Amino acid sequence: MSDNNSKSTLNGQGIAFLLFILIGGFFLWAEHRAHIMGALPYLIFLLCPIMHIFMHKGHGGHNGKHDDHSNHQGGTS
């Protein structure tokens, strides 16, 4: 016997919740737009260190495969 309730379908409660979130988001944006836009330049600068951490994967001591500094000793190892 298959259970049709296990499938994710958008019922009346789901639509009502989605509309509630959309309307609430609209009013939050309309009332606080000046605050958000005023802080945007600072948020961009704060994003730089976060991007650095995630793009370099936290550095981890620079012991990766692509470390070319170990090959500059003048000989073969």
MODELLER restraints for C-alpha pairs under 7 A, 6 or more apart:
rsr = mdl.restraints
at = mdl.atoms
